[in-house]
């Protein structure tokens, strides 16, 4: 595996702040995002993502037939605004043959879990092959005629966020076909810590394909290197992998994503809470989908109304055509003023379970197990263990993983 470095950047990425609309909801979200940034140790204003380092990767792509795995986050930043990576590559006369799209699609418009069909990009005329439709792993036929596959997608560093599963399946398919993979690295907004339950092999799924903690503290380039070099892909396969590193970022740095990585992660607060509130996806409790504060609140109509002062009603919106508890008054908690976190907490799921009128209605057992990566977590909550007791049970596996991770962390 080759990890390229020390190339001169062609474009300097200036820190971008999420644009907000004029209504009160968006103003509140913007204010909250700022408070998250202000708490951090180091604010990054000049991170250079690998996509901006064209002199480092264009020579590798020239003269080759390229497949690109990309979505709406795959951009080259300019002094003002940005250009999509595909458009940038075409302008530089790189021979792109097709684009592969992950969950949510090439333009990031599809709901979570919504199947995306193959199509043609209206702007470029390139064929779009969905990796969240009939197949999640590129077929050997779909890779036919390619000399290299380029992967550039913004991740958020949570095991059940499916972009790393797409990465792994792309790498496995390319290893089988004998096609090199080039990864353009980007910051991990949750890259400053490692925490959560470690996935058990018996519960492998698209929400967790390797035995890593819920929050693994690695960029997508570091992660790709680890699963390749550790032989964690199917049957120990290894691909011819090159990673172009980013610059002027460390794991202690704060990085506010300038483009939402998926429809229901709209800002810094949702991203910092996602590791903890994302576990509600395996329950019947709503985690803000169907509102403008996705993963910044939780609640349900069946929670004890006397235990909460905060209420809201989920309705269909962008990224959530049919949210849980649609049209129902939900009792729960507003977490939209949360500061940047450095741990996974179980107190929210414990609270929801404890205050449910019908505890048998809380967990979607199969779904919760896939998100947690283990059956133990649901059992611990049902048994009444505290947040501290549950977190203590993770520590031995976390220490084992940290030793492996240390070999691949480069920022």
N, C-alpha and C positions, 0 to 999 in steps of 0.2 A: 504494500500500500504506500502510495506517495502522498505526502502532505506538503504542498508547495507553500513557500513563504518568502518574505523579503523581496517582493516585487513592488515596484513603485505604483502607487494607486493613481488611476487616471482621473477619478472624480472623488471629491471629498463629500461625504454624507453629513449634512448638518442635521442636528436633532429637530425632528418635526413633531409638532403638537397636534393631537387629534382635533380636527375641526368640529365645532359644535354649532347647532342651530340656535335660533333665538328663543325657543320656548323654555319654560322653567325647568322641565325635566332634563333637557340637555345641558342647561346651565349648571344644574346640580351635579350631573355626571362629570362635567368638565372641571368643576371646582374640586370634586373628589379626586380626580386623576392627578390634579396638581398637588394635593396634599400627600398623595402616595409618593410622588417624585421628591417632594421636599424632605421626606423622612430619610431618604437613602444616603449612604455614605459618600457616594460619588455620582454626580450627574454627568452623563455622557452627551456631549454636543457635537462630536465629530467622528462618530463610529463610521468605519468604512466597511460596508458589507462586501462579501466576495464578488457579488454581481457587478459592483462598481470597479473592480480591479480587472478591467478588460485586457490589459497587457499581460496578465497572468494566465488567462485561459483562452483567449481568442487564438493564439498560435496552436493550442492543443486541438481546437475544433476545425481549423482551416483544412480544407481538402477532404473532409469527412462528411458522411451522411448522418445527420444528428436527429435523435428523438429527444424531446424535452418533456420532463415531468414538472408541471408548473400549475400555479393558480393565480389568483388576484394579487398575492403578496410577492410574486416573482418580478421585482422591478429593479431598475437601475435608477438611483436617485440623482436628481439634478440640483443645481443651486436653488431653483424653484421648481417644485413638482417632481415628477418622475416619468420614466418611460418603461413600458413593460419589457421584460427580458426578451421575449420572442420578437417584439418589434425592433429592439436594439440589435439582436443577432441578425435579423434579416437585413437591416440597414448596413451591417458590416459584411454582408454577402456570405453569411454562414448558411450552409445548405441544410435547412431544417426540413425533415420529411414528414414529421407528425408530432402531435402534442398529446401527452398522456395527462389526464386530469384526476385528482384524488376526490375524496368525499367533499361535497358542496360544489363540485364542478370547477371548470377552468376560470369562470368569472366569480366564483364564490357566492352564488345565489341560491343554491339548493338547501333545503332543511337538513338538519342532522338525521342521518339514517335514510334519507330519500335517495332512491336509486337514480343514477344519472345515465342517460343514454348516450351512445356514440353520436357524433354530429360533425359539422364542419364549422370552423370559426369564420364568422361572417366578415371579419376585418381582413384576415390574411388568406382565407381560403384553405388553410391547412386542415387536414383531418384531425378531429378530436376523438381520442380513444378514452372512454371512461374506465377508470380503475375502481369505480364504485357502482357498478351495474351488473352485467352478466358475469364479469370476472374481476377479481381484485388483484390478480397477478397477471402481468402481461403474458400473453400466449407466445409461443415460439413463432407462430405465424405473424403476430403483430410486431415482433422484433425483426422480422425478415427485412433485409435490405438496409439495416442500420449498422454503422461502424462504431457508434458511441451513443450512450444515453447520458444526458445532463439532467441533474436533479437540483431544483432550487425552490424550496418552499419554506416559509416561516413557520417554525414550530413554537410551542409554548412550554415544552418540557414536562408534560404530564403523560404517564404511561397510556392511559386510555384515550388520549387524543390521537386520532388514527393516522396522522401523517407519517409517524415513524413506522407504523405497520406497512404502509404503502412503500416507504423507502426500503424496508427489508424485503418485501416481495419483489420489488423491482431489481434489487441487487441479486436475489436468488435466481430470477429469470435470466438476468444478464450473465450470471455465472454459468448457467446451463447452456446458454447460447454462445458463450465465449466473447461477449461484448463488454468492453470497458465501461465503467461508470465514473462520471465526473460530478462531484458534489460541490456546490457553491455554499459556503457556510454563512450563517446568520446568527445574531445573538439569541440567547435563550432568556426570556424575561423572568423565568423561574430558575435560572441557572446558578443562583447563589446559595442553594442548600440541597440536601438530600434527605428525604423523609418518606414515611408512609409504609404500608405493608408491602413486602416483596412478593411478586407473583410466584405462585406454585405451578409446577409443570403440568399438573392435572387440569389446570384451568386456562390453558392457552387458547386464545381467540384473537380476533382482529382488534380487540380492545387491550390486548397484551400478548405479545409473541415471544418475549424473552423474560428471564427471571431477574427482573430489575425492580427497584422500589417504585412506588407510585410517582414520586418526584425524584428524578435521577441526576439532576444537576449537570447536564452536558448539552453542548450545542449539537445540532443535527449532524455536523461533520465529525465531531468527536464520537458521537454515538455510532455512526456508520463505521468508523474505524474500529471501534470496540467490538461490534458484533461480527465484523469481518475477521479481525485478527484472533478473536477468542474462539472462532469456529462455532458461533451460536446460530448460524443460519441452518436451514434444513439439510440434514445429512452432512453437516460440517462443511458445506460449500464455501468457497471463497471467490470473490470477484476481483478483477483487476480494477482497483479503486484509487482514484486521485481526489483529494480534497483541497480546494482553494480556501485558505483561511481568511477570516475577516481581520480587521486591524483596529487598533485603538479602543479595544473593549476587553474587560476582564470579567471573571465570574462574580466579582463584587460590584460591578457597575450596574447602575440602573439604566434600563432602556425602555422607553415608551414606544410601543409599536405604532408606527404612523398609518398603518392600514390594518383594519380588523382582520385577524387571521381566519375567522369563520363568522357566520352571521350572528351568533349568540355570544361572542366575546367582543363587546363594543369598546372597552376601555381598560385602563390599567387595573382598576379595582376588580373587574370581572376576572381578569387574568390572574391576579394574585389570590383570589378566592376560589378559583376554579378547582385546584387540587382537593379542597375540602368540600365545596358545594357540589362538585361534579359527581360525588358519590350518590347524591339524591337522584341521579338519572336511573339508578337501580332500585328506586322506590316509587311509591305513588304520590310522594310529596313534590310539589312544584318548586323549582329553583330559579324562578324569575322568568322562565320562558313565557312568551305571551305578554311581556311588559317591555319597557325601555330600560329595565335594570336587570338584565339577564345575569345570573350568577352573582347577584348582589343582594339577594333576598331569598327567603324560602317561606313556604306556608302551604296550608291545605284547608279545605272546608271541614275536614274531620279532626283537626287539631282543637284542643280545648280553648274555647274563646276567652275564658277567664284568665288564661295564662299569658295572653298577649294584648298589647295595645295597638299593634300595627296590623292593618288589613290591606288587601289589594285584590283585584279581580283579573286573572289572565284572560286575554282576548287574542284571536289570531293576529299575527303581525309578520313582518319580514323575518324569515328564518324560523318561524313556528306557525305553521298553518293550523295545527290542532294541538295547542299546549295542554299539558295536564291541568285538570281542574278548570277547563275552559268555561268561562261565564259564571264561575262560582266565587263567592266571597271567601277569600283565604285568610286565615289567621296565622301570623308568623312573625318573622323578624326582618327588619331593614338593616342591611350591613353596608350600605352604600358609602359610608364614611370610613370604612376600614383602611388602615394604613398598610404599607407593604409588609407582607408576611414572610417569615423565614421558617415556617413549619406547617405541617399538615395537622389540623385539629379535628377531632371527632366530636367535639362538643355540640356542633350544630345537628348532626345526625342523631346523636344521643338525645338532644332536646326534642327533636321532632318525634322520635320514637316514644320518649317518656310522656309526651303530652298528647299522644294520639288516643282518641276515644276507642279505637279498635286496633289494637297492636298487631292483629293478624293481617291487617290491611296495609301495613307500612311497606314491607319488603317485597320486591319482585325478585324472589330468591335467586333465580338463574342470572338475571341481569345484574343484581347487586354483586354476586360472586364474580362475574366477569369484570366488573369495574374495580372491585377490591383486589381481584387476583387470588382470592382465598375464601374458603367458607368460614374461616375462623372469625372474621371481623363481625359478621352478622351474629354469630353465636355469642361473641363477647358482649355485643350490645344488648342482645336479648337476655343475657345472664346478669346484666346490671353492672358490668365493669365500668370504671370511670375512664375519662379521657387519659389520665396519667397512667393507669394500669394497662390500657390498651397500647399506648405508645411505648411503654416499657417492653412489651412483648415483641416489638419490632426490632429492638436494638441489635441483637446478635446478627440477624441477617443484614441489617444496614452496615454494620462494621465490615462484614465480609465483602459486600458490594463496594464499599468505599476503597478497599484495597485494590480491587480490580479497576475501578474508575480512575484511580490515581495514575495509572499507567497511560491514560489516554487524554487527560485534561491538559490543554496546552495554553489556555488563556489566563 
